[in-house]
Amino acid sequence: MPRFASTQKFVPIAEIRDNVVVMKDGSLRAVLLTSSINFALKSEMEQNAAIGSYVSFLNSLSFAVQIVIQSRRLNVDEYIERLKKVEREQTNELLRMQTREYRDYVTQLVELGQIMNKKFYVVVPFIPGTTKAKGFFSRLFETLQAATVVKLSEKKLIDRKKDLMQRVDLVATGLGNMGLNAVMLNTQNLIELYYNSYNPRTSENQKLANLEKLQVDKDMV
């Protein structure tokens, strides 16, 4: 228990609500899941155009963003379970056997091939009162020290979220001009993302329940 408590102090997230991440310092984060392009398959002219669009996108921003590429082993558990259900409900013996063989083939393909699933995220921050970028050692010191939790009033949260959404719209438009689709993660998606990021091995065996299915004690709300 003491080890868990000491580690928890260094996690900078205070809470996740209303589709945004509230940090312990009172700043907010929104996360966009984006599509990708296969740069290597583009012609030289298309590659130059993509680079130019990317440069224009970065130059259009007056704030920093974080681009995250997450690689995870492809999880086909839900798909396999659906195949098992189809196999059980299949009345034709030949089709049942073919479904079972296909299920075994998919399972072996993923296990032997070590197929990875890549996802691309853009983290959009809103840090009130920040006028200049912090140096490397300043950021390192803030990361290593235990974060102080800043309590936000509902009004402050709404005001800061409004400013954050303006940044999200700007980033989404810039990505769209590059030919990329961007979708903002909701609360459930954010919880799953950070849970999987902080607990990569545990998350493979212990899945999170959907927020809508969680039973909350009314006295705790």
Secondary structure, DSSP 8 states (H G I E B T S, - for coil): -HHHHHHHTT--EEEEETTEEEETTS-EEEEEEE----GGGS-HHHHHHHHHHHHHHHHT-SS--EEEEEEEE---HHHHHHHHHHHHH---HHHHHHHHHHHHHHHHHHHHHT-EEEEEEEEEEE-TT--S---HHHHHHHHHS--------HHHHHHHHHHHHHHHHHHHHHHHHTT--EEE--HHHHHHHHHHHH-TTHHHHS----GGG----GGG-
